[in-house]
Amino acid sequence: MAWDVERTQRRLRDAALVEFAANGYDGTTVAAIAARSGVNKERLYSYFGDKRALWDVVLTAELERLATAVELTGVGLDDVGAFAGATYDYHSAHPELGRLLQWEGLQDGPPARVEVRTAHYREKVARFKDAQRDGLLDPELEPAHLVFTLIALAAWWQTVPQLAEMITGAGPTDEHERAARRRFVIEAAKRIASPVDW
């Protein structure tokens, strides 16, 4: 019987995602990934090289999924709101991404695929700057700060769910509260970016 390389790699990546999100890079072992995946450690080393390379593959794949799912289609206020709402939805459905990013922030060394990620976000900053010039967004705001703020506004609910619950009194599984948070994120994003007093 032929070895299904693609399926085995996917099992290793899926197991690594769970382990890295729960324990971070430093707290995850190759043995734990192998055990969770049901694949031996030698296959992991053969396919990915080492734990650092697998970390980079996992985080990069998750960020690519985010970029594919959440597009900035335009730069008007409704587009900014839609971007914030879609970012909220994605992080709500994939809370492991926020955990991976927090773990990455605690590490020494450069982020995974820093050049590609930087170019992705700089493109958004440039689009916001153009929209400010065209009078669509508040020209007084630093466009890079605006991009960062919109992402934080949308993602932080899932990144620190215990804080959100302490403040609102509702947990992350409360559908009514989740809908209210999403509406707030969209409205707040539009108000923040608005070129006129709301």
N, C-alpha and C positions, 0 to 999 in steps of 0.2 A: 504494500500500500504506500502511495506517495505521501510525503509530508506536506501538509497544507501550510506553507510558509506565511501567506497573508493572514490566515485565521490565527495562527500562533502569534504573530506579531500583534494582531489586534487584541488578543487575550492579554498579552504582556502590557500593552499600552493601557488597556482598561483597568487592569489590576494596579498598574503604577499610578494612574489617575486617582484611584481610591486611596491608596497608601500615601501618596504625596500630599493630597488634600488634607488627610487626617493628621499626618505626622510631620509634614515638611520634608525638605531634602535631607537634612541632617538626621531626622528621626526615622527615616525609612531605610530599610536594608534591602539589598538584592534578594536575600533569602525570603523576606516577607512578600515581595512582589512575586517571586517564583511560586511560593506556597499559595498565594491567593489566585494566581493564574492557572496553577496546575501544570506549569511548564518548568523544566529544570533551569537552573542558573546559567548553565553553559549556553543554552539557546539565547538567553537574554544578552550575554556577552557577545555571542556570535552575530546577532541581529543589530544590536544597538551600540556595541563597544563597551560602554560602562554606564554606571548609574547617572553620571552627569549628562551624558549624551541622551539617555532616556528621559531625564528631567526636561531637557531642552525640547525634545520631540513632543512630549506630553503638553507642556505649557504652550508651545508654538501652535500645536493642533487646536487647543482650546481657544486661543486667541484668534486663529483663522476662522473657527466656527462662529465666534462672536462677530468678527468683521463681515462675514457672509450674511449673517442673520440680521445685523443692525447696520443699515446703510443710511447715510445722510443724503437724502434724495434732492433736497433743495436747501435754501438758506433763509427762507422767510420765517416768521414767528411760528406758523403752524408746523413747518418742517422741523424747527428746533424742538417744539413740543413733541412731535412724533418721534424724533430721534431719542429724546429723553425717555419717552414712554416705552419704546422698543428696547432701549438699554435696560430699563427697569424689568421688563418682561424677561429678557434673556437671563439676567442675573438671578431673577426669581426662580426660573426654571433650571438654572445651572449654578447653584450656590458654591459648588466646588471651585469655580473659577476665582471668585473673590478670595477664597482661602489660599489657593495657589499663589495669587498675586501678593497676598500678605506674607506668605512664607518666602517668596522671592525677595521681598523688601527687607527681610531679616538677614539675608545672606550677604556675604562679602563677594566682590567681583561683579562683573557686568551682567545685566539682565540677559535672558535668552533672546537671541536674534535682535539685538538692540537696534541695529541699523534699519532693518525692515520695519520694526515697530515704530521707530521714531519717524520714518518717512510717512507711515500711515497716519499718524496723529498730526504731523506737520501739514499734511494735505488738508485736513479739517481746519486747522488754524488758518491757513491761507484762504480757504473758502469763507470762513467767518470774517476775515479781514476785508475781503472783497465785498461781502454783504454789508459791512459797516460803511465802507466807502460809498455804497449804493443807497445808503439810508435805510436798509432793511433791519439792521440790528444796532443797538446802542453803540455809538462810536467812542464813548468814553471808557468802555471796558477793554482791558487788554485781551485780545482774542485767544491767546493761549490759556489765560486764566479762565475765560469763559468755557472753553472746551473741557478743561479739567473739572470745573465746577459742575457742569452738566453731567459728566460721567459720575462724579462723586455723589451728586444729588440722587441719581438713579440707582447706583450700585450699593451705596452704603447701608441701605435697609437690610440687604441680605448678608453683607459683610459682618455686621455686628447685630445680629437679630436679637440678642439679649438686651442690648441698649434700646432698640426700637420697642421691644415689649415693655421694658421698664417705663419708658416715656409714654407710650400710647395705651398700655394696659391690654394689648392684644398681641397674640403670638403670630408667627409666620404662616400658620395654617388657617387662620381666620379669613375666609374668603371676602367677607364684607370689608374688613380692614385692609386687605391687600388691594382691593379695588379702590378704596379711599386713598391709599398711599399712591397708587398709580395716577389717579386724577390729580393729586397734589403735585406730584413730580412734573406732570405735563404743564399744569398751570404755573407752577413756580418757574420752570424753565422759560416759558414764554414771557413772564413778567421780568425775570432777570435780564433777558436779552432785548426787551422792548426798547425802541429808540425814543419812546415818549412815556410820560408818567401814566401809569395804569389807571 
